[in-house]
Amino acid sequence: MEKRKLSIYDIAAEAGVSPATVSRTINQPERVTPKKREKVLEVIRKYDFKPNVLAKSLKNARSGVIGMMSASVDSPFYGQLVAECILAAEEEGYILLVANSRYGRLEDSHLLERIYEQRAESVILLGGSMDSREMNERVISVVNYMAESVPVVVMGKSQGIPCYEVRIDESGAMEQAMERLIGLGHKKIAFWGGGENVYSTLEKRLAYLRLLHKYGIESREEWLQYGGYGAKKGYAIMREIRQEDLPTAVICINDLFACGVMNAAFDRGMQVPQDISVLSFDDTYLARQIRPTLSSVACDYGELAKKLVGTAVRAARGEEVERLQLVKTRLRERESCRFAHTDSSCNRSDVPEQLPVN
């Protein structure tokens, strides 16, 4: 282990204790049992470790910096949200320091350590490991350690970590999508995309199944598939599904996935929405650029950003902040959905143009 790369997490791993125990040994040794304290001190002496003075005094620091780790800033959803968070931070008089984990292609725990070292007053976590049902143990350890010194705000579930949660109402979003399509007469509705171990996908999936049961609509394996988040996966599922298994409507995990589905439908000689309706989540710029324009369910990005940043700022100042905040969504109706029926008895006036916002 090289001295120049030694960190509190490396000491914890070698001593067989948590990073929090290492921190207490350095800052509040009386709070650590003699046995554990000696293990930590032994490793510290071995590598002549010098604690970072700035990190030790972080609780009392005012750097004007908010740290953020985003799953992937090159995705339409995260890119748009990060841009809004930067503006929200500027309005609060803060600078937003953004790290891009590229959907796990970079080690989340390493990025979190780097953010912490920059003396951020609070940290916001968007997606990535924090949205996974199989969260990396080292990430849990690092986030727990950070949360002892600075407020941590998570977009999603905190998974037992002492964080502030700002959640999108995923279940409500699926309800809006399903009820719109059901209102248009669809009884063959698919839900495609998302990650098998991702909480936000799971919440949508459970709501989808619940509504199928509520309205007595058939559920089929072909109509409920994972497939990630990219256009390539959306294209592949739509291209490969057998003609006899085609649904009359598809709900896609996001706009990018929906673009792939719509392109594959076109290549199969189908028209959207005449032959198949397509609806998605996130309402990014893609929804307005593709033709036909895409109906999509999403929250207001500006509102979400202000809740995330506002929570981080107020918590850093020691103000009272709600531990859980839920952000509602609404359906943006465009050209990609229509009635499932083609007979003249189906009048479009039978269904409201826009469902009420819950």
Beta strands, then each sheet from edge to edge (+ up, - down):
strand 1: 65-70
strand 2: 95-100
strand 3: 122-126
strand 4: 152-155
strand 5: 164-168
strand 6: 189-192
strand 7: 224-225
strand 8: 249-252
strand 9: 277-281
strand 10: 295-298
strand 11: 324-327
strand 12: 330-332
sheet 1: 2+ 1+ 3+ 4+ 5+ 11+
sheet 2: 7+ 6+ 8+ 9+ 10+ 12-
end
